[in-house]
């Protein structure tokens, strides 16, 4: 529904993390690709921040491959020492927007969802953001290199996405960094 609102969107890149939300997005995008004839690329950024991140990325690739989804792993070569969350996000979007350019697609789809909206609001509130800063994530945002960041799940809960991921892949993966407060 979200993609149908975007004129001339016949190809896009799905940002995959391996978490249940992005796995649900991957599975649903694959179905859409086959039914509606979209050209879809799937990319995962391995930040190299955790000891097992490369192994985890390969596991996600294997899981997606079981559903005939071709995943490309983008390896971060920069060392990230401070302000890890922000710098990892900046690096991720840099790598993903470069990947989009290479694949000649103008749309990067992420699995940000309703729970992320709430979390973002409270993080910004705790940092003293004003009214403008407290506004929620938008469905469609321009990022680097003229790429459009599209978030089709902003009205969908994480619980629903867990259900979809389990239905499609019969399992869900847990990102160990999500347990780190």
N, C-alpha and C positions, 0 to 999 in steps of 0.2 A: 504493500500500500504506500509506504514512504517513498520507495524507489519510483513508483509510477507517477509521483508528483514531480519528479525531476526530469525535465525535458532532455532528450538525447542521451540518456544514461543507458548504455548498452553493455558497459563493462565497469567493473569495480574491483577493488582489493579488499579482502577481509583481513582485519588485524586479529591474529590468533594469539592467545596467551596460554591456552591449555586449560584454563579454568572453565567451570561449567557454563558460564555465560557465553564465552567466545566459542565453546564447542557447540552450543545450541545454535549460535549464529552461523558457524561453519556448516553444520548439518542442514539448516534451513536454506542457506545460500546455495548449497549444492543442489537441493531439490529445485529451488528457483532457477538455477542455471539450466537444469535439464528440462524443466517445464516451459520456461519463458525465453529460452535461448540467450541468456545473458552470458557474457564472457567474464568469468570470475577467477581471480587470483587469490591465493591464500599465503600469508606471510606471518612468520613468528620471529620476534626479536629475542635473541639470546644475549642478554646483557653481560653474562659472565660474572655476575655478582655473587652467585652461590656456587659452592663446590660442584654440585651435581646438575647445574643448569644445562649443560650440553647434553647430558644423558636424558634429562627431562624433556628437552626439545625433541630429541630423537624418538622418545616414547610417544609424544604427541603426533609426530610425523607418521609413525607406524599406525597409530590409532586412526588417523584421518585416512591413511592409505587403505585401510580395511573397508572404507566406504568410497573408494575411488576418488579421493580428494588429494590433489597434489599440493603439498605444503613446501614452501621454500623457507629455510632458516636463514635469517640475517644475523650475522655475528657482529656484536659491538667490539670494536678494537680499542676504544678509548677507556682509560682507567677512570673510574668514578670513586672519589674518596669522600667528598663532603656534599651536603645537601642532596643526598642520594636519591630521594623520591623525585625531586624536581629535575635533577640532571639526567636521571634515567628516563623520565618522561620526555624531556627535550631530545635526548639521543634517539629514543624510540620513534618519535615523530619525524625526526630528520631521516633516519633509515627508511621508514615506511614511505615518506613522501618521495624520496629518491627512487625507491622501488616502484612506486606508482608512475613516476615519470618514465622510468625504463620500460614499463609495461604499457605505456601510453593510455593510462586510465586517469581520470580526473577525480575519482571518488574513492575515499578510504572509509570503509564501514567498520565501526567499532560496536562492541556489545555493552556499552554503558547502559545501565538500566535504572529503574525507579529507586532502588536502594542507594545507588551511586549518587543520584540527585540529592537525596537526604543527607548522605555523608558529606558531600561537597558543601551543602548549605551550612552544616554545623562546623565544619573545619573553617570555613570563611568567617562565620560568626565568631568563633573562638579567637580568630586573628584580628578581630575588630573591623572587618569590612563594612563599608557603607551599603546603602540600598543597592547601588549598581553592582557592587561586588557580591552581594547575596543572591543576585538573580541566578536562576537555574541554568544548567547547560542547555544549549540550543540543539535542536534536531539537526541543523545543517550550519556548519561554520567553515569559513575559509581558513586554511593553514598555509604553510610554506609552499612555494613553487606552484601556486594556483590550484592546489588540491583542496577539494571539499571534504570535510570530515562529516560523516553522516552517522547519526545515532538513532537507529530505528526502534530501540527497546526502552526508551525513556518512560514509557507508560506500562512497562512490564516488570514484575517483581523477580528478584533473584530466585525465589522458590519456584516460580513457573519455569524459569530458564533451566534450573536444576532438573526439573521433571522432563523437559524436552531433551536435554543432553543425555539423561539416563535412557530415555526411550530410543534415541537414535544410536548411541554408542554402548549402551548397557552398563556404563560405568561413568563416574566423574572423577576428575583429578583435583587434588587440593594443592594450592600454591602455599608452600611453607611460609613465605613472606607475609601472607595475610594474617598469620597468627601473631606477628610481631607488632605490638602496639606502637 
